Amino acid sequence: MKRILQLVGIAQQYILLHAMYFVGIGIPAAVAKFFGKHFLPFSSKNTSWIKHKQSSSHNSMY
């Protein structure tokens, strides 16, 4: 009986975990894709760190 309850608990956790993943990640990702939002685009866009000059001393940052 204990073994059966343990298997039921594992199955319950598996189902709930996947349901929460779908609600938390799957639906927002589908909505974002519908509206044309792209997360982590793999393009050669210039990022903000390229635009900033690196200084030789830390004193010039303050």
C-alpha positions as CSV (number, residue, x, y, z in Angstrom):
1,M,0.0,0.0,0.0
2,K,2.8,2.4,0.9
3,R,4.5,1.7,-2.5
4,I,1.2,2.5,-4.4
5,L,0.8,5.8,-2.5
6,Q,4.4,6.7,-3.3
7,L,3.8,6.1,-7.0
8,V,0.6,8.1,-6.9
9,G,2.5,11.0,-5.3
10,I,5.2,10.9,-7.9
11,A,2.5,10.9,-10.7
12,Q,0.7,13.7,-9.1
13,Q,3.8,15.8,-8.8
14,Y,4.7,15.1,-12.4
15,I,1.3,16.1,-13.7
16,L,1.2,19.3,-11.5
17,L,4.7,20.3,-12.5
18,H,3.9,20.0,-16.2
19,A,0.6,21.8,-15.8
20,M,2.3,24.7,-14.0
21,Y,5.0,24.9,-16.6
22,F,2.4,25.1,-19.4
23,V,0.5,27.8,-17.6
24,G,3.6,29.8,-16.6
25,I,5.7,29.4,-19.7
26,G,3.7,27.9,-22.5
27,I,0.8,30.3,-22.6
28,P,2.8,33.5,-22.2
29,A,5.3,32.3,-24.9
30,A,2.4,31.6,-27.3
31,V,0.8,35.0,-26.7
32,A,4.2,36.7,-27.1
33,K,4.8,34.9,-30.4
34,F,1.3,35.8,-31.6
35,F,2.1,39.5,-30.9
36,G,5.6,39.3,-32.6
37,K,7.8,39.5,-29.5
38,H,11.0,37.6,-29.8
39,F,13.0,36.5,-26.7
40,L,16.7,35.9,-27.1
41,P,17.0,36.8,-30.7
42,F,20.0,35.4,-32.5
43,S,20.9,38.3,-34.7
44,S,24.0,40.5,-35.1
45,K,22.4,43.6,-33.5
46,N,24.8,45.9,-31.7
47,T,24.3,45.7,-28.0
48,S,24.7,48.5,-25.5
49,W,28.0,47.3,-24.1
50,I,29.7,47.8,-27.5
51,K,28.7,51.5,-27.5
52,H,30.5,52.3,-24.2
53,K,34.1,53.0,-24.0
54,Q,36.2,51.1,-21.5
55,S,38.2,53.4,-19.2
56,S,41.7,52.5,-18.0
57,S,41.0,53.5,-14.4
58,H,38.1,53.0,-12.1
59,N,38.2,56.6,-10.8
60,S,36.7,58.0,-14.0
61,M,33.5,55.9,-13.4
62,Y,32.6,57.9,-10.3
